[in-house]
Amino acid sequence: MEPVNSYAGHARQPRRILYRRNLPGGGFVNIEAEGGATDIQLHRAVITVERRSDPARRDGHHPPVVAVAEGPSSQSVFRQLLEIAGDNIAIARALLRSQADGRPRF
């Protein structure tokens, strides 16, 4: 898994949702694949956390990225992130770390 702090400042690429689960108390966690279907050399996915129950956001505002993974296949990247995305404590810790210095990292 790529260090997430090296992801800070990257331009947002088109993403598709691979996994979503609701958080206790509202909001949800997504695993989102980045890039187009033509990029088969390197697969990248991120975990985003929407803390609001309503998924609508203002233009230009995106949910925070709390983890990033890269790998040779979409399955390997998904497996790396699924363990984090399914763990409420891991998500809470990642959010706290990203809020502390403005850079997401896991």
C-alpha positions as CSV (number, residue, x, y, z in Angstrom):
1,M,0.0,0.0,0.0
2,E,1.3,3.4,-1.0
3,P,2.0,5.8,1.9
4,V,-1.1,8.0,1.9
5,N,0.7,11.2,2.8
6,S,2.4,11.0,-0.7
7,Y,-1.1,11.1,-2.1
8,A,-1.8,14.6,-0.7
9,G,-2.0,17.2,-3.5
10,H,-2.8,14.7,-6.3
11,A,-5.4,15.9,-8.7
12,R,-8.7,14.1,-8.3
13,Q,-9.1,11.5,-11.1
14,P,-12.4,10.0,-12.2
15,R,-13.4,7.2,-9.8
16,R,-15.9,4.4,-9.7
17,I,-17.3,3.0,-6.5
18,L,-16.3,-0.6,-5.8
19,Y,-17.6,-0.9,-2.2
20,R,-19.8,1.1,0.1
21,R,-20.9,0.5,3.7
22,N,-22.8,2.7,6.1
23,L,-21.1,4.1,9.2
24,P,-22.8,3.9,12.6
25,G,-24.5,7.3,13.2
26,G,-24.6,8.2,9.5
27,G,-22.3,8.6,6.6
28,F,-20.5,5.9,4.7
29,V,-17.2,4.5,3.6
30,N,-16.3,4.0,-0.1
31,I,-13.6,2.1,-1.8
32,E,-13.2,3.9,-5.2
33,A,-11.1,2.8,-8.2
34,E,-9.2,5.5,-9.9
35,G,-8.3,5.9,-13.6
36,G,-9.9,4.5,-16.7
37,A,-10.3,1.0,-17.8
38,T,-7.4,1.3,-20.3
39,D,-4.8,1.7,-17.5
40,I,-3.9,-2.0,-16.9
41,Q,-0.3,-1.6,-15.8
42,L,-1.0,-0.1,-12.4
43,H,-4.3,-0.1,-10.5
44,R,-5.1,2.4,-7.8
45,A,-7.9,2.7,-5.4
46,V,-8.7,5.0,-2.4
47,I,-10.9,4.9,0.7
48,T,-13.1,7.9,1.1
49,V,-15.2,8.7,4.1
50,E,-18.4,10.7,3.8
51,R,-19.3,11.7,7.3
52,R,-22.7,13.1,6.3
53,S,-25.9,11.1,5.9
54,D,-26.7,13.1,2.8
55,P,-24.1,12.3,0.1
56,A,-24.7,15.6,-1.7
57,R,-21.6,17.9,-1.5
58,R,-21.0,21.4,-2.6
59,D,-19.2,21.7,-5.9
60,G,-15.5,21.2,-5.6
61,H,-15.7,19.6,-2.1
62,H,-14.8,15.9,-2.0
63,P,-14.9,13.4,0.9
64,P,-11.5,13.0,2.6
65,V,-9.2,10.2,1.3
66,V,-8.0,8.2,4.2
67,A,-6.1,5.4,2.5
68,V,-4.6,4.7,-0.9
69,A,-3.4,1.4,-2.5
70,E,-1.7,0.6,-5.8
71,G,-1.0,-2.8,-7.3
72,P,-0.8,-5.0,-10.4
73,S,-4.4,-6.0,-10.3
74,S,-7.7,-4.4,-9.2
75,Q,-8.3,-7.5,-6.9
76,S,-5.1,-7.0,-5.0
77,V,-5.7,-3.3,-4.5
78,F,-9.3,-4.0,-3.3
79,R,-8.1,-6.7,-0.8
80,Q,-5.6,-4.2,0.6
81,L,-8.3,-1.6,1.3
82,L,-11.2,-3.8,2.3
83,E,-9.7,-4.7,5.7
84,I,-9.4,-1.0,6.5
85,A,-12.8,0.0,5.0
86,G,-14.6,-2.7,7.1
87,D,-13.0,-1.6,10.4
88,N,-14.7,1.3,12.2
89,I,-11.7,1.8,14.5
90,A,-9.3,1.9,11.6
91,I,-11.5,4.5,9.8
92,A,-11.8,6.7,12.9
93,R,-8.0,6.6,13.4
94,A,-7.3,7.5,9.7
95,L,-9.8,10.4,9.9
96,L,-8.1,11.7,13.0
97,R,-4.6,11.5,11.4
98,S,-5.8,13.2,8.3
99,Q,-7.4,16.0,10.3
100,A,-4.4,16.6,12.4
101,D,-2.1,17.8,9.6
102,G,-4.4,18.0,6.6
103,R,-2.8,15.1,4.8
104,P,-4.5,11.7,4.7
105,R,-2.4,8.8,5.6
106,F,-2.9,5.3,7.0
